[in-house]
Amino acid sequence: VWPMDSQAEVGKAMTEEEACQFRMQLVSSSILPMTLKAAIELELLEIMAKAGEGAQLTPAEIAAQLPTTNPDAPVMLDRMLRLLAGHSVLTASTYTDDDGKVR
C-alpha cells in the first residue's frame, strides 16, 4: 500500500503523460490532411498517373516535373511520399540501381 502522497504523485504523473499524448495526437492528426492537401496542390498524383500504371518514380524524378528551383525539393517530396505511403494513400518500393544505390 502506497502512502497517500505517493498515490497523488503517480496520479499527477499519469495525468501529465496523458496530456502530452493528447497534444501529440492533436499535432499528428493534422499532418496527414495537410500533406495530402499539399500533394494535391502540387499535382503529385497527376504526375504519377501520367507516368503510367506500375511506373516507379523517384522523388527526384517527380521534383524535376515541378515548377521549383528548391534543391531540397526531392528530400521534401520523399518525406511527403513516405508519409502518404505509410497511411496507404500511395504505395512505395525500393530498388537497387545500376550504381548499387538503393532508391
Order of alpha helices (4+ residues) and beta strands (2+ residues): alpha-alpha-alpha-alpha
